[in-house]
Amino acid sequence: MNTYPQLRFAVIGIDHRHIYDQIASLLAIGAQCVGYWTHDEVRTLEGFIKRFPEIPRVADRRQLLDDASIQLIVSATIPCQRAEVACAAMRHGKDVMVDKPGMTTLAQLDEVRRVQRETGRIFTVNFTE
């Protein structure tokens, strides 16, 4: 019998279709996706809604960051924004899984490392191939 609490996660940024695999893998292990936020003009939005109609959209990503019941943020936002999303999530007490590449500059790498050390949160880059 599983005595572990159910993992609750949320999505910030669906700009790349790899987010589908991230979510599907988490759902397959029994995790619960409590919501997503993304830009309005994202090419993957229609496919995302078709594939995951049960996941509610939130108006502001801060709703997801501020929700203490969410343990993990997953993201496939625009690559140059992934480090910022990850740092914000870790500062809000959440672990993070982003699509590759996890960051696009050495300065972003330094910031992610610093925030990870300060918060003790898990930062990981998901490789699906």
Solvent accessible surface area in square Angstrom, and as a share of the most:
residue,aa,sasa,rsa
1,M,223,1.00
2,N,114,0.59
3,T,111,0.65
4,Y,175,0.67
5,P,112,0.70
6,Q,99,0.44
7,L,55,0.28
8,R,66,0.24
9,F,0,0.00
10,A,0,0.00
11,V,0,0.00
12,I,2,0.01
13,G,0,0.00
14,I,0,0.00
15,D,29,0.15
16,H,79,0.35
17,R,149,0.54
18,H,34,0.15
19,I,0,0.00
20,Y,11,0.04
21,D,60,0.31
22,Q,1,0.01
23,I,0,0.00
24,A,35,0.27
25,S,68,0.44
26,L,17,0.08
27,L,61,0.30
28,A,88,0.68
29,I,133,0.67
30,G,41,0.40
31,A,7,0.05
32,Q,72,0.32
33,C,13,0.08
34,V,27,0.15
35,G,0,0.00
36,Y,6,0.02
37,W,56,0.20
38,T,2,0.01
39,H,55,0.24
40,D,114,0.59
41,E,169,0.76
42,V,16,0.09
43,R,227,0.83
44,T,13,0.07
45,L,26,0.13
46,E,144,0.65
47,G,28,0.27
48,F,0,0.00
49,I,84,0.43
50,K,171,0.73
51,R,121,0.44
52,F,10,0.04
53,P,98,0.62
54,E,115,0.52
55,I,10,0.05
56,P,70,0.44
57,R,96,0.35
58,V,24,0.14
59,A,97,0.75
60,D,44,0.23
61,R,55,0.20
62,R,154,0.56
63,Q,96,0.42
64,L,6,0.03
65,L,7,0.03
66,D,97,0.50
67,D,47,0.24
68,A,101,0.78
69,S,50,0.32
70,I,3,0.02
71,Q,66,0.30
72,L,21,0.10
73,I,0,0.00
74,V,0,0.00
75,S,0,0.00
76,A,0,0.00
77,T,3,0.02
78,I,66,0.34
79,P,50,0.32
80,C,71,0.43
81,Q,66,0.29
82,R,5,0.02
83,A,3,0.03
84,E,87,0.39
85,V,4,0.02
86,A,0,0.00
87,C,4,0.03
88,A,17,0.13
89,A,0,0.00
90,M,1,0.01
91,R,125,0.46
92,H,83,0.37
93,G,39,0.38
94,K,3,0.01
95,D,29,0.15
96,V,0,0.00
97,M,29,0.13
98,V,0,0.00
99,D,1,0.01
100,K,55,0.23
101,P,67,0.42
102,G,5,0.04
103,M,37,0.16
104,T,69,0.40
105,T,70,0.40
106,L,142,0.70
107,A,75,0.58
108,Q,39,0.18
109,L,47,0.23
110,D,87,0.45
111,E,56,0.25
112,V,4,0.02
113,R,131,0.48
114,R,93,0.34
115,V,0,0.00
116,Q,61,0.27
117,R,167,0.61
118,E,112,0.50
119,T,48,0.28
120,G,58,0.55
121,R,70,0.25
122,I,108,0.55
123,F,45,0.19
124,T,55,0.32
125,V,39,0.23
126,N,30,0.15
127,F,136,0.57
128,T,54,0.31
129,E,155,0.70
